[in-house]
Structure formats: C-alpha cells, structure tokens
Amino acid sequence: MIHSPKTTAPAIDLNALHIVDVNPAASTGRVWSPLNGTDPHTVYSPADGQPIAKVEWATASQYEEVVTTAQEAFLHWRTVPSPHRGEIVRQIGDALRRHKNELGRLVSLEMGKIYQEGLGEVQEMIDICDFATGLSRQLHGFTMHSERPQHRMYEQYHPLGVVGIISAFNFPVAVWSWNAMLAAVCGNVCIWKPSEKTPLTAVACQRIIGKVLADNDLPEGIFSLVIGDATIGRQMSEDRRIPLVSATGSTRMGKLVAQTVAARMGKSLLELGGNNAIIITPNANLELAIRAVVFGAVGTAGQRCTTTRRLIVHDRVYNAVRERLISAYQKLPIGNPLREGTLVGPLIDHQAVEAFQRALSQAEQEGGSVVTGGEVLSGDEFASGLYVTPAIVEAQNSFSIVQEETFAPILYLIRYSGDVETAIQIQNDVRQGLSSSIFSDNLGEVETFLSSVGSDCGIANVNIGTSGAEIGGAFGGEKETGGGRESGSDAWRFYMRRQTNTINYSKKLPLAQGIRFDL
C-alpha cells in the first residue's frame, strides 16, 4: 500500500498513475497491506532527500500467494494464441504512451536521473512493447529432413511458465519491460521484484497494466509484483516453481543468484557489472569522441551498467582529449533532475556517495591523480547530500580500483602508445565484458576492434559511445557481466523451452542410423 505521497520537487500527478490509496485486493500482482503491525518502508527522492511515499513490503506468506496466483494464470495464458498475447502487449504499449510524461517524471523523482533520461526510459518500455507485438507472430521453429522415409522432423518452442524478474534501481522500469514483454508474448507469466530503492515506478507500471488486463478479462497473475528486500530475491532464486530468474545488478549479487538457481537446475539470465571503455586512436574525430565520452561517463550520474568508466587514449591526442574533457566537465549543469537544463542529477543514496569518495581516495593511493571533480556539493539545492561533481582521474588500467566497477561518475583516463592492438588489450584486461567503443576513421583499426581478436564485450560500438543501446539488438555482456542477452534480436528464445519433434506417417518403424532391432 502507498501512503501519503508528497514531494517538494515539481508536482507529479500520482493519481494519474494509479498509485495513491492503493487497494491491495484490487491490484494486479500485489502491493501489500500492513506487515504484522510494522512500519511501512519510506521512499525518499534523491533529488531533495524528502519522502515521497511509504510502501509496505511483502511477507513470506504473501509471496506464496503471488506465486500460486501466477501459476494459475499461466494455465490460461499459455493457451492464448501468441498473436493475441501480442495484442495485449500492444495495448500495454499504448497505455504507457498515454502516461509517458508522468511516468518519466516519476522515474526522475524516484531514481534521480534527469527528466529527459526518465522519458527515454519510458520510451524504451514503449519500444519493447512494439517489438514484442511484432515478435508474437514470429516465434519460429525449424524443420529439417529426416533420414528415415516418410518421417518429418521439426523444432518448436513452448513457454517456460513463471519467470522471475529482479531489476535494479538505475533503470527501474525499462529493463523489467525488456524481460516481461518478451516473456509474455512467449506465453509466460512474470513476477517482478523491483529494487527496494525504486518501488513506486514499479507500482505505477503494475497499475497501468492492471487496467489493460481487466479490460480484456484476463487473470491478474499474468503480471505480478512483489516489493521487498534481498530476501524476496533469495526466495525467487530458490523457488523450483520459477524455472527462469532474470537478474540485473552487481556481479556479487549475480553470482549468488546463478549458484542458487543452478543448484536446482533452473535457468538464470544475468545482466551484471560493466567496466566499459572507449578507445580514442590518433585517427579519431575528436568532436564526436568528446561528446560521446561526456554523455557516457556522466549520464545518469555514472549509474548505468554501460557507463563509460575507462578512456584509453593514444599518446598523440592524449593532451588534447584531456584538456577538452576538463573544460566540458567544469561546465556541467548539476542539480535537480526535474529542472530543465540539468545534465547531472544526484546519486541514489549516501552509500553511493561514500563509494564515490572511497574510489577516488584509493585511486590516489595507488598513484592516480584527480584532474577535475570529485567534490560532494552542499547548499540549499544540494541539501540531500547526494550531488557530486563528476571526476576525471589519470590512472593505470592495472590499478585495483580501476579493475572494479564503481557505480558513480568517475572516468579513468588511461594513456597508450603503439598500435590499436595495444589499446584493445588494455580494454579487455578487466573481469567485466559488457560494452565497448572505439573512435577511429581508420578502417583497419575499426575492423580489428570488431574482429575475433578485438573487443571481448557483448557490445562493441564504432564512433558512438558505450551507452544508449537500442532495443532491436540483444543486450548483454560476457565474463563477469554474466553472459545473458535481453531485449531484441533472438533474445526471446531464452524465455522458452525448445522441443524437437519427429512424426512417423508411414506404416513402418525404421530406426535412425540404420539400426536393426527385429523382434
């Protein structure tokens, strides 16, 4: 249940998003009533540190009710023809379009990313609904020739059942939708465990979807919501009734999910840490490169899995790049994310600020040098204590802190000399493998970067930054990023089970490989 919404930030019509005075019994999924008399959890806006609302977390028994409801809904949903499932997702996309501005403002208010990025996140939900609608008529199998006369062989795909989705605070709704909309058109039902730091946007989406389901006389358990802390995530990972758990978050969290789900022979789809680099060669267009680096490094206040964290620059252009970046950083508008013109909003909480400060301190201890930024801002506009100036640090790739992902706006500036292979080796020399980029107008350098000896990341871009993926391509990375793929391309296959079928329409029973077994 949501209690007493209020904020000192620019007004948002929470009533329009159906998240005020929620009746738990009428909800799609569940937003829970009081937990044994305990106080509800308060959600604060990082923009000004003020409480927005209070949300009560689910108990273990309420979790059980959600899973049971989802299982029952699956029995119906799997029988609905896929194009009809796509029609429901199309209607969800239209509903999200109608609420785009309010949802975008709520994302900004609750998470802290600037309003333009909040709108962009809602647009990602709309885009994946469009993609999934088309996909609903393209869940293709394969046919193949049998070696046995009058036999036909083919493959087809069936839904898995209940899909658990654990999402992170930095993209509180978009990444959930990548999973949920694809899983839904594939015939699955979904249980969503959002970050406890950003539950309101999840509630709003559930309310919007709830009306679509009700208008179509569909069971509420097709899309369900369970709000709580890591305990809920552990329950989902251990639950044999949930054949697939998709988890987005830190590498540490992902390893726990992977081990727990694997122990029961379930499937896990993991989108974990990134330590993304941009390479700038002597053949780069520096005007393009600088703009991409700044957006990639400071967008969402450095709290993206695709944030640019390392900049690997050739000796010949190093000083020019360094000077341009310092100039750009010193002009960055920092402030309330809902204010027009702001480019850098707050970090999510005080733990993130402390991690930012620790990382800078450790970088200096290891021999690095902060060349700009690194301060925690104070004053009336920054009263929440969560605003920092994005930092540029001259460093070596071998520093232990550079090898880690710090979820904050820190860009490590790394110099290289020699050919592009040297830069690629530096880029690949981390445990994570999500996103990468090269800026070069030299065809040989570009093709080397994209070749089998080039970037080892799941995403490799040329003359654009590490952030801003479109939903048409599969999103994910290698190594400690987890190996999962979400969103576009053929990512839908992971939400289904493959089945090989052989049909004998003859009057005989020949065996494969010419085996004779005469009775």
Secondary structure, DSSP 8 states (H G I E B T S, - for coil): -EE----SSS---TGGGT-SS--GGGSSS-----STT---EEEE-TTTS-EEEEE----HHHHHHHHHHHHHHHHHHTTS-HHHHHHHHHHHHHHHHHTHHHHHHHHHHHH---HHHHHHHHHHHHHHHHHHHHHTT----EEEE-SSTTEEEEEEEEE-SEEEEE--SSSTTHHHHHHHHHHHHTT-EEEEE--TTSHHHHHHHHHHHHHHHHHTT--GGGEEE---SHHHHHHHHH-TT-SEEEEES-HHHHHHHHHHHHHTT-EEEEE----EEEEE-TT--HHHHHHHHHHHHHGGGG-STT-EEEEEEEHHHHHHHHHHHHHHHTT--BS-TTSTT--B---SSHHHHHHHHHHHHHHHHTT-EEEE---B--SGGGTTS--B--EEEE--TTSTTTTS--SSSEEEEEEE-S-HHHHHHHHH-SSEESEEEEE-S-HHHHHHHHSTTS--SSEEEESS-S----TTSEE--EETT-S--EESTTGGGGGEEEEEEEEE-SSS---GGG-----
